[in-house]
Amino acid sequence: MDKEIVSLLAREAGLEKALAEFPDDVAAAAKQAAGARQKIIAPADPRAEPWPAMRAGDGL
């Protein structure tokens, strides 16, 4: 992952201090997050929910 992209993402996430103090760790975390994002499979039907809707009071 490009350093400029990591820097931009870190700033958008409010991680300026972490980026300044631990740039290698922030880059490693960004790389890991990008890898995890690629493994997520989007549902074929965008209206489909991956699990039943959560409702307060159900099952209590």
C-alpha positions in Angstrom: 0.0 0.0 0.0 1.3 3.4 -1.0 2.6 5.7 1.8 0.4 8.6 0.6 -2.7 6.4 0.8 -1.8 5.2 4.3 -1.2 8.8 5.4 -4.5 10.0 3.9 -6.5 7.1 5.5 -4.8 7.6 8.9 -5.6 11.3 8.8 -9.2 10.6 7.9 -9.5 8.2 10.8 -8.0 10.7 13.2 -4.7 8.8 13.7 -2.3 11.6 13.1 -0.5 11.1 16.4 -0.2 7.3 15.8 1.1 7.9 12.2 3.7 10.4 13.5 4.9 8.1 16.3 4.4 4.6 14.7 4.3 4.9 10.9 5.3 1.3 10.3 2.6 0.0 12.6 -0.1 2.2 11.0 1.1 1.0 7.5 0.9 -2.7 8.7 -2.6 -2.1 10.1 -3.7 -0.5 6.8 -2.3 -3.4 4.8 -4.0 -5.9 7.1 -7.3 -4.1 6.9 -7.1 -4.0 3.1 -6.5 -7.7 3.0 -9.5 -8.3 5.3 -11.7 -6.1 3.1 -10.9 -8.2 0.0 -12.1 -11.3 1.8 -15.6 -9.9 2.5 -18.1 -11.2 0.0 -20.9 -8.8 -0.9 -24.4 -10.4 -1.0 -25.8 -10.9 -4.5 -29.1 -9.2 -3.5 -28.2 -5.8 -1.8 -31.5 -6.0 0.1 -30.5 -9.3 1.7 -29.4 -9.1 5.3 -26.5 -11.4 6.4 -28.4 -12.2 9.6 -31.9 -11.6 10.9 -32.8 -8.0 11.8 -32.0 -7.1 15.4 -35.0 -6.0 17.4 -35.1 -4.8 21.0 -36.9 -7.3 23.2 -36.8 -10.3 20.9 -35.7 -13.5 22.6 -35.4 -12.0 26.0 
